[in-house]
Amino acid sequence: MSHAVHFFFSTSGVVSALVVAALWLWRRPRSAAARRFLFGAAAGYALISTYAVPALASRALTGGYHKFAAVDAPPGATALVVLGAGTVVVGGWEDSAAIMTDVEAARVLEAWRVFRLIGPAVVITSGGAPAPEDQSKPSGLNMHDELVRLGIPDAQIIVDIASHDTHSSAIVILPMLRTKGIEHLVLVTSDTHMRRSLGTFRAQGWTAVPAVAPDPNLGRRWHDWFLPSSYGLDLSGQLTHELLGLSYYWLRGWWRP
């Protein structure tokens, strides 16, 4: 399902829809259905790729969350957990490098900010390969390296590369917390992903404190909000993925409100 969502909310999906419309009109130039499909595809993609549209719709998921402050941290031994958001592989002539996506980078920056505010007992970077055949550097390692570069001591970070989604992150991380004597958990992830993440950890018996990372495109110029763009299309994809994910997790018993 996630692959289908990713395809639909991508330039490949846009081009494919327009190619289908063009071929349909070429074979059936008088077809009213073909013209309606072309208009619907063009109007639909123009709408969901306009950043203001998914940004407004995302408030259904992000409402109620605020920028984390020091007073939000509970007393006692606390772990700071940051969830990964995938990597991008850049290839050279002979070598390749796996770099963080902009969404993951925003989460790392929020983890660094929260770390300086509360001084947690331990930091856990969670994110492995999304599929067994994926041989790129896991998110957990990428985030670890960046947090060390920013200033968090290496010895204070635990890396989880066994997780491949939010549910498995909760399953893998929670035993780590118990062995460390952790009493509380501050969870760092994107604002749109937070509701599903909190419910997933709650289903495993932990009530986490949210520390939301903002969308990395939130600070763009005002007119960028009202023009079709790749980042608008990407945010629509993220929002759809989360809404479907919430329903799926709830049906599986992996999420509690």
Backbone hydrogen bonds in HBPLUS format (Angstrom, degrees):
<---DONOR---> <-ACCEPTOR-->    atom                        ^
c    i                          cat <-CA-CA->   ^        H-A-AA   ^      H-
h    n   atom  resd res      DA  || num        DHA   H-A  angle D-A-AA Bond
n    s   type  num  typ     dist DA aas  dist angle  dist       angle   num
A0004-ALA N   A0001-MET O   3.08 MM   3  5.16 117.3  2.49  96.7 111.8     1
A0005-VAL N   A0001-MET O   2.98 MM   4  6.32 157.6  2.03 154.9 161.1     2
A0006-HIS N   A0002-SER O   2.91 MM   4  6.06 161.8  1.94 145.5 150.9     3
A0007-PHE N   A0003-HIS O   2.95 MM   4  6.15 154.6  2.02 143.5 150.2     4
A0008-PHE N   A0004-ALA O   2.96 MM   4  6.15 165.5  1.99 149.3 153.2     5
A0009-PHE N   A0005-VAL O   3.03 MM   4  6.19 163.4  2.05 154.5 158.2     6
A0013-GLY N   A0010-SER O   3.04 MM   3  5.19 120.9  2.40  98.6 112.5     7
A0014-VAL N   A0010-SER O   3.12 MM   4  6.53 156.4  2.18 150.0 156.3     8
A0015-VAL N   A0011-THR O   2.91 MM   4  6.08 175.8  1.91 155.4 156.3     9
A0016-SER N   A0012-SER O   2.90 MM   4  5.94 159.7  1.94 144.7 151.3    10
A0017-ALA N   A0013-GLY O   3.03 MM   4  6.15 160.8  2.07 146.0 150.6    11
A0018-LEU N   A0014-VAL O   3.09 MM   4  6.38 158.6  2.14 150.7 156.5    12
A0019-VAL N   A0015-VAL O   2.85 MM   4  6.05 151.1  1.93 151.2 159.7    13
A0020-VAL N   A0016-SER O   2.94 MM   4  6.15 161.6  1.98 151.0 155.6    14
A0021-ALA N   A0017-ALA O   3.04 MM   4  6.27 159.5  2.08 143.8 149.5    15
A0022-ALA N   A0018-LEU O   2.89 MM   4  6.08 157.1  1.95 143.9 150.2    16
A0023-LEU N   A0019-VAL O   2.90 MM   4  6.13 166.4  1.92 156.2 159.0    17
A0024-TRP N   A0020-VAL O   2.91 MM   4  6.02 157.6  1.96 148.6 155.5    18
A0025-LEU N   A0021-ALA O   2.96 MM   4  6.16 160.9  1.99 149.8 154.3    19
A0026-TRP N   A0022-ALA O   2.89 MM   4  6.05 144.3  2.01 142.0 152.8    20
A0027-ARG N   A0023-LEU O   2.95 MM   4  6.19 155.9  2.01 148.6 153.7    21
A0028-ARG N   A0024-TRP O   2.75 MM   4  5.82 148.9  1.84 145.3 155.7    22
A0031-SER N   A0028-ARG O   2.98 MM   3  5.31 167.0  2.00 120.6 123.6    23
A0035-ARG N   A0031-SER O   3.31 MM   4  6.59 155.5  2.37 139.4 145.3    24
A0036-ARG N   A0032-ALA O   2.93 MM   4  6.19 153.5  2.00 147.0 154.6    25
A0037-PHE N   A0033-ALA O   2.89 MM   4  6.11 152.0  1.97 144.5 152.3    26
A0038-LEU N   A0034-ALA O   2.97 MM   4  6.21 160.2  2.01 147.5 152.4    27
A0039-PHE N   A0035-ARG O   2.98 MM   4  6.17 166.1  2.00 148.8 152.5    28
A0040-GLY N   A0036-ARG O   2.82 MM   4  5.92 161.9  1.86 147.2 153.1    29
A0041-ALA N   A0037-PHE O   2.83 MM   4  5.96 160.9  1.87 150.8 155.7    30
A0042-ALA N   A0038-LEU O   2.98 MM   4  6.12 168.4  1.99 151.0 154.5    31
A0043-ALA N   A0039-PHE O   2.86 MM   4  5.95 168.7  1.87 153.5 157.2    32
A0044-GLY N   A0040-GLY O   2.78 MM   4  5.67 155.7  1.84 141.2 149.4    33
A0045-TYR N   A0041-ALA O   3.00 MM   4  6.00 169.3  2.01 147.8 151.0    34
A0046-ALA N   A0042-ALA O   3.02 MM   4  6.04 149.9  2.11 139.4 148.4    35
A0047-LEU N   A0043-ALA O   2.98 MM   4  6.15 150.2  2.07 143.4 150.8    36
A0048-ILE N   A0044-GLY O   3.03 MM   4  6.32 172.0  2.03 158.4 158.5    37
A0049-SER N   A0045-TYR O   3.04 MM   4  5.85 133.9  2.26 137.8 147.4    38
A0050-THR N   A0047-LEU O   3.22 MM   3  5.46 162.1  2.26 107.5 112.8    39
A0229-SER N   A0049-SER O   2.88 MM 180  5.44 150.4  1.97 130.2 135.6    40
A0053-VAL N   A0050-THR O   2.90 MM   3  5.80 147.8  2.00 132.0 139.0    41
A0055-ALA N   A0051-TYR O   3.05 MM   4  6.05 156.8  2.10 155.1 162.4    42
A0052-ALA N   A0225-TRP O   2.91 MM 173  4.98 151.9  1.99 150.3 142.8    43
A0056-LEU N   A0052-ALA O   3.01 MM   4  5.98 149.6  2.10 137.1 143.6    44
A0057-ALA N   A0053-VAL O   3.00 MM   4  6.24 164.0  2.03 151.2 156.2    45
A0058-SER N   A0054-PRO O   2.80 MM   4  5.79 143.9  1.93 144.1 152.4    46
A0059-ARG N   A0056-LEU O   3.25 MM   3  5.78 161.2  2.29 111.1 116.7    47
A0060-ALA N   A0057-ALA O   3.18 MM   3  6.14 171.1  2.19 124.5 126.8    48
A0061-LEU N   A0058-SER O   2.87 MM   3  5.45 148.2  1.97 114.9 123.6    49
A0062-THR N   A0058-SER O   2.97 MM   4  6.22 152.1  2.05 147.5 156.4    50
A0063-GLY N   A0059-ARG O   2.94 MM   4  5.14 137.4  2.13 131.8 134.3    51
A0065-TYR N   A0062-THR O   3.29 MM   3  6.03 165.0  2.31 142.6 143.3    52
A0072-ASP N   A0069-ALA O   2.90 MM   3  5.49 158.5  1.95 118.6 125.8    53
A0073-ALA N   A0070-ALA O   3.16 MM   3  5.71 160.7  2.19 114.7 120.2    54
A0183-GLU N   A0077-ALA O   2.90 MM 106  5.33 154.8  1.96 135.2 143.5    55
A0184-HIS N   A0077-ALA O   3.04 MM 107  6.35 152.4  2.12 155.1 159.4    56
A0121-ALA N   A0078-THR O   2.84 MM  43  5.67 143.7  1.97 155.0 167.0    57
A0079-ALA N   A0184-HIS O   2.95 MM 105  6.36 157.9  2.00 146.0 150.0    58
A0186-VAL N   A0079-ALA O   2.85 MM 107  6.18 169.9  1.86 171.1 174.5    59
A0080-LEU N   A0122-VAL O   2.93 MM  42  6.32 164.8  1.95 157.2 161.8    60
A0124-ILE N   A0080-LEU O   2.81 MM  44  6.24 159.0  1.85 154.4 159.8    61
A0081-VAL N   A0186-VAL O   2.90 MM 105  6.22 168.0  1.92 167.0 171.0    62
A0188-VAL N   A0081-VAL O   2.72 MM 107  5.97 167.8  1.73 170.2 171.5    63
A0082-VAL N   A0124-ILE O   2.91 MM  42  6.30 166.0  1.93 170.7 174.2    64
A0126-SER N   A0082-VAL O   3.01 MM  44  6.23 174.6  2.01 168.5 169.0    65
A0083-LEU N   A0188-VAL O   3.11 MM 105  6.43 163.3  2.14 176.6 173.7    66
A0084-GLY N   A0126-SER O   2.76 MM  42  5.78 145.7  1.88 175.3 172.9    67
A0088-VAL N   A0099-ILE O   2.75 MM  11  5.27 162.0  1.78 155.9 162.3    68
A0099-ILE N   A0088-VAL O   2.84 MM  11  5.27 169.1  1.85 152.9 151.3    69
A0090-VAL N   A0097-ALA O   2.71 MM   7  5.20 170.6  1.72 161.7 162.7    70
A0097-ALA N   A0090-VAL O   2.80 MM   7  5.20 155.3  1.86 146.9 155.3    71
A0092-GLY N   A0095-ASP O   2.61 MM   3  5.17 158.1  1.66 167.4 169.1    72
A0105-ALA N   A0101-THR O   2.95 MM   4  6.20 158.1  1.99 151.3 157.8    73
A0106-ALA N   A0102-ASP O   3.05 MM   4  6.25 149.8  2.15 141.3 148.2    74
A0107-ARG N   A0103-VAL O   3.22 MM   4  6.56 146.8  2.34 140.3 148.9    75
A0107-ARG N   A0104-GLU O   3.07 MM   3  5.06 119.0  2.46  94.1 109.3    76
A0108-VAL N   A0104-GLU O   2.97 MM   4  6.33 152.9  2.05 150.9 158.5    77
A0109-LEU N   A0105-ALA O   2.99 MM   4  6.25 158.9  2.03 150.0 155.2    78
A0110-GLU N   A0106-ALA O   3.09 MM   4  6.31 151.4  2.18 140.7 148.2    79
A0111-ALA N   A0107-ARG O   2.90 MM   4  6.16 153.9  1.97 146.7 154.2    80
A0112-TRP N   A0108-VAL O   2.95 MM   4  6.22 154.9  2.01 150.5 156.7    81
A0113-ARG N   A0109-LEU O   3.04 MM   4  6.27 153.5  2.11 141.9 148.9    82
A0114-VAL N   A0110-GLU O   2.89 MM   4  6.11 164.4  1.92 154.2 157.9    83
A0115-PHE N   A0111-ALA O   2.86 MM   4  5.95 154.0  1.93 144.1 152.0    84
A0116-ARG N   A0112-TRP O   3.23 MM   4  6.44 156.3  2.28 143.1 147.6    85
A0117-LEU N   A0113-ARG O   3.22 MM   4  6.50 135.4  2.43 136.5 148.6    86
A0117-LEU N   A0114-VAL O   3.00 MM   3  4.96 126.7  2.30  94.6 109.5    87
A0118-ILE N   A0114-VAL O   3.01 MM   4  6.25 160.0  2.05 163.3 165.4    88
A0119-GLY N   A0115-PHE O   2.88 MM   4  5.19 151.5  1.96 140.3 146.8    89
A0123-VAL N   A0156-GLN O   2.97 MM  33  6.19 159.8  2.01 161.8 163.4    90
A0158-ILE N   A0123-VAL O   2.76 MM  35  6.17 161.0  1.79 163.1 169.9    91
A0125-THR N   A0158-ILE O   2.99 MM  33  6.45 153.8  2.06 159.2 167.7    92
A0160-ASP N   A0125-THR O   2.86 MM  35  6.02 175.1  1.86 163.6 162.0    93
A0127-GLY N   A0160-ASP O   2.88 MM  33  6.12 164.0  1.91 159.5 164.2    94
A0140-GLY N   A0127-GLY O   2.66 MM  13  4.42 163.8  1.68 137.2 132.6    95
A0128-GLY N   A0163-SER O   2.68 MM  35  5.07 134.0  1.89 143.4 153.6    96
A0134-ASP N   A0131-ALA O   2.99 MM   3  5.45 158.0  2.04 117.0 124.1    97
A0141-LEU N   A0138-PRO O   3.19 MM   3  5.55 126.4  2.50 104.5 116.1    98
A0142-ASN N   A0138-PRO O   3.13 MM   4  6.47 163.7  2.15 152.6 157.6    99
A0143-MET N   A0139-SER O   2.85 MM   4  6.01 168.8  1.86 163.3 164.9   100
A0144-HIS N   A0140-GLY O   3.08 MM   4  6.13 150.3  2.17 133.1 141.7   101
A0145-ASP N   A0141-LEU O   2.95 MM   4  6.17 165.5  1.97 154.4 156.9   102
A0146-GLU N   A0142-ASN O   3.11 MM   4  6.36 158.1  2.16 146.8 152.5   103
A0147-LEU N   A0143-MET O   2.93 MM   4  6.06 160.7  1.96 151.7 156.9   104
A0148-VAL N   A0144-HIS O   2.98 MM   4  6.17 154.7  2.04 151.6 158.4   105
A0149-ARG N   A0145-ASP O   3.02 MM   4  6.22 153.9  2.08 140.8 148.2   106
A0150-LEU N   A0146-GLU O   2.91 MM   4  6.19 145.0  2.04 143.2 152.9   107
A0151-GLY N   A0147-LEU O   3.05 MM   4  6.33 134.5  2.27 136.4 147.8   108
A0152-ILE N   A0147-LEU O   2.99 MM   5  5.68 166.5  2.01 150.7 146.4   109
A0151-GLY N   A0148-VAL O   3.11 MM   3  5.13 129.2  2.39  94.2 107.8   110
A0156-GLN N   A0153-PRO O   2.99 MM   3  5.45 154.3  2.06 113.0 121.2   111
A0157-ILE N   A0154-ASP O   3.13 MM   3  5.53 168.7  2.14 116.2 119.6   112
A0169-SER N   A0165-ASP O   3.01 MM   4  6.22 144.9  2.14 146.6 157.0   113
A0170-ALA N   A0166-THR O   3.19 MM   4  6.52 156.9  2.24 149.9 153.9   114
A0171-ILE N   A0167-HIS O   3.13 MM   4  6.45 156.9  2.19 147.3 153.9   115
A0172-VAL N   A0168-SER O   2.89 MM   4  6.00 161.2  1.93 149.7 153.9   116
A0173-ILE N   A0169-SER O   2.87 MM   4  5.82 166.6  1.88 153.3 157.6   117
A0174-LEU N   A0170-ALA O   3.30 MM   4  5.98 168.0  2.31 140.4 143.9   118
A0176-MET N   A0173-ILE O   2.88 MM   3  5.26 122.0  2.22 110.6 126.2   119
A0177-LEU N   A0173-ILE O   3.17 MM   4  6.55 149.3  2.26 151.8 161.1   120
A0178-ARG N   A0174-LEU O   3.18 MM   4  6.49 157.2  2.23 152.5 157.8   121
A0179-THR N   A0175-PRO O   3.13 MM   4  6.36 157.9  2.18 149.3 154.2   122
A0180-LYS N   A0176-MET O   3.22 MM   4  6.42 132.0  2.46 138.3 150.5   123
A0180-LYS N   A0177-LEU O   3.18 MM   3  5.17 134.4  2.39  94.7 107.3   124
A0182-ILE N   A0177-LEU O   3.02 MM   5  5.20 167.0  2.04 158.2 154.2   125
A0181-GLY N   A0178-ARG O   3.19 MM   3  5.18 162.0  2.23 102.8 108.0   126
A0209-VAL N   A0185-LEU O   2.79 MM  24  6.19 164.2  1.81 157.1 162.1   127
A0187-LEU N   A0209-VAL O   2.84 MM  22  5.97 157.4  1.89 152.3 159.8   128
A0211-ALA N   A0187-LEU O   2.85 MM  24  5.79 140.7  2.01 169.5 157.5   129
A0213-ALA N   A0189-THR O   2.85 MM  24  5.74 157.6  1.90 142.7 145.9   130
A0193-HIS N   A0190-SER O   3.06 MM   3  5.15 132.8  2.30 100.3 113.6   131
A0194-MET N   A0190-SER O   3.01 MM   4  6.04 123.1  2.35 149.4 164.1   132
A0191-ASP N   A0213-ALA O   3.06 MM  22  5.74 137.7  2.25 161.8 151.3   133
A0197-SER N   A0193-HIS O   3.09 MM   4  6.23 158.1  2.14 151.4 158.3   134
A0198-LEU N   A0194-MET O   2.83 MM   4  5.98 172.1  1.83 164.7 164.7   135
A0199-GLY N   A0195-ARG O   3.23 MM   4  6.29 164.4  2.25 142.3 146.8   136
A0200-THR N   A0196-ARG O   2.96 MM   4  6.08 142.1  2.11 141.1 151.5   137
A0201-PHE N   A0197-SER O   3.03 MM   4  6.34 162.9  2.06 157.5 160.3   138
A0202-ARG N   A0198-LEU O   2.85 MM   4  6.00 150.7  1.94 146.1 155.6   139
A0203-ALA N   A0199-GLY O   3.00 MM   4  6.10 143.9  2.14 134.9 143.2   140
A0256-ARG N   A0199-GLY O   3.07 MM  57  4.69 154.7  2.14 107.5 114.0   141
A0204-GLN N   A0201-PHE O   3.05 MM   3  5.13 140.8  2.20  97.7 109.3   142
A0206-TRP N   A0201-PHE O   3.03 MM   5  5.44 164.6  2.06 141.5 138.7   143
A0205-GLY N   A0202-ARG O   2.97 MM   3  5.03 162.2  2.00 106.9 111.2   144
A0218-LEU N   A0215-ASP O   3.05 MM   3  5.43 167.8  2.07 122.5 124.0   145
A0220-ARG N   A0217-ASN O   3.23 MM   3  5.69 161.1  2.27 122.4 121.4   146
A0224-ASP N   A0221-ARG O   2.90 MM   3  5.44 141.5  2.05 114.8 126.2   147
A0225-TRP N   A0222-TRP O   3.13 MM   3  5.56 152.0  2.21 107.7 115.9   148
A0226-PHE N   A0223-HIS O   3.21 MM   3  5.51 154.2  2.28 105.5 112.5   149
A0233-LEU N   A0229-SER O   3.14 MM   4  6.40 158.8  2.18 143.9 149.2   150
A0234-ASP N   A0230-SER O   2.87 MM   4  6.06 150.5  1.95 141.6 150.5   151
A0235-LEU N   A0231-TYR O   2.99 MM   4  6.10 155.5  2.05 138.4 143.9   152
A0236-SER N   A0232-GLY O   3.07 MM   4  6.33 154.0  2.14 145.4 152.3   153
A0237-GLY N   A0233-LEU O   3.03 MM   4  6.31 148.8  2.13 142.2 150.8   154
A0238-GLN N   A0234-ASP O   2.90 MM   4  6.25 154.2  1.97 149.6 156.6   155
A0239-LEU N   A0235-LEU O   2.94 MM   4  6.13 162.0  1.97 149.5 154.0   156
A0240-THR N   A0236-SER O   2.99 MM   4  6.17 162.1  2.02 147.2 151.9   157
A0241-HIS N   A0237-GLY O   2.89 MM   4  6.04 161.2  1.93 149.3 155.0   158
A0242-GLU N   A0238-GLN O   2.95 MM   4  6.21 154.2  2.02 148.2 154.7   159
A0243-LEU N   A0239-LEU O   3.01 MM   4  6.27 160.9  2.05 151.4 156.3   160
A0244-LEU N   A0240-THR O   2.97 MM   4  6.15 165.4  1.99 154.8 158.6   161
A0245-GLY N   A0241-HIS O   2.79 MM   4  5.86 151.1  1.87 140.4 150.1   162
A0246-LEU N   A0242-GLU O   2.81 MM   4  5.98 156.3  1.86 150.8 155.5   163
A0247-SER N   A0243-LEU O   3.31 MM   4  6.51 163.2  2.34 141.6 145.3   164
A0248-TYR N   A0244-LEU O   2.95 MM   4  6.19 162.9  1.98 152.0 157.1   165
A0249-TYR N   A0245-GLY O   2.83 MM   4  5.94 168.5  1.85 155.0 158.2   166
A0250-TRP N   A0246-LEU O   2.96 MM   4  6.05 157.8  2.01 146.7 153.0   167
A0251-LEU N   A0247-SER O   3.03 MM   4  6.21 159.7  2.07 148.0 153.2   168
A0252-ARG N   A0248-TYR O   3.01 MM   4  6.25 147.1  2.12 146.0 155.2   169
A0254-TRP N   A0249-TYR O   2.79 MM   5  4.87 150.8  1.87 157.8 154.2   170
A0253-GLY N   A0250-TRP O   3.16 MM   3  5.10 149.1  2.26  98.0 107.3   171
